[in-house]
Amino acid sequence: MTSTMPTQTLAPTRTWSTVLFDLDGTIVDSAADITASLAHMFTELGLDVPSDEVLRSYVGPPLLDSLRLTAGFDDAEAWEALNVYRDHYGEHFLRSPVFPGVAGLLERLHAAGIPIALATSKPESMARQVLDHAGLSQYFTEITGASDDEELSTKADVVREALRRLQAKGIDTSNAVMVGDRGYDTLGAAANGVPTILVEWGYGSPAEAADTIAVVHSTDQLRNLLLG
């Protein structure tokens, strides 16, 4: 995370019926590529490029919302900016590496028969390409992301849709857990009655650890919580 976060006492081992994963900052280290495209976007729009800290704050939440709230754009300006961003990011997003140890963890979960779903505010079509490119799609029962028109974009809505799709396949979601790196993941999951484990290697801050059941600093710790 962006600053040192004290690791909380880990939750007791539980048997999870399914695991939901965030993408950016949890599975892939995409901040550098996202912020580079944001800097390009501001430059193309003739605006001053915000500080690195502000640019990094855009990583995680729905971008259209951040353009309105953080950049102060109105709806038309936000959509124009989003399209400029997408054009640039669409040429670079497959460069983001998978965090060390994550691929092995996903493989272990899959081998253990635990259904895995992606729940990301990144556009679903793009998220699928990221997982395909990284060779990780095979481990996911469902890949759920934002819709291109941003009608489905909040983490709460994406988590709800992921759970709906899993349930439609007859998968038990009564004891699901979310794995993410930002407070947005915790809030979105909580809106659907799902607890969250936060990973320390992502882009959150210590304040975002509130209301999680655990914070982990390694994939080994995360594996122990998910598999026992």
FENZI-V897211 format. One record per helix or strand of 3 or more residues. SS is the DSSP state (2 for helix, 1 for strand). FROM is the first residue (numbers start at 1). TO is the last residue. If there is no record, write none. Layout:
BEGIN
SS;FROM;TO  SS;FROM;TO
END
This chain:
BEGIN
1;18;21  2;31;44  2;52;57  2;63;69  2;75;89  2;93;95  2;102;111  1;115;123  2;124;134  2;137;139  1;142;146  2;155;168  1;176;180  2;183;190  1;195;199  2;206;209  1;214;216  2;219;227
END
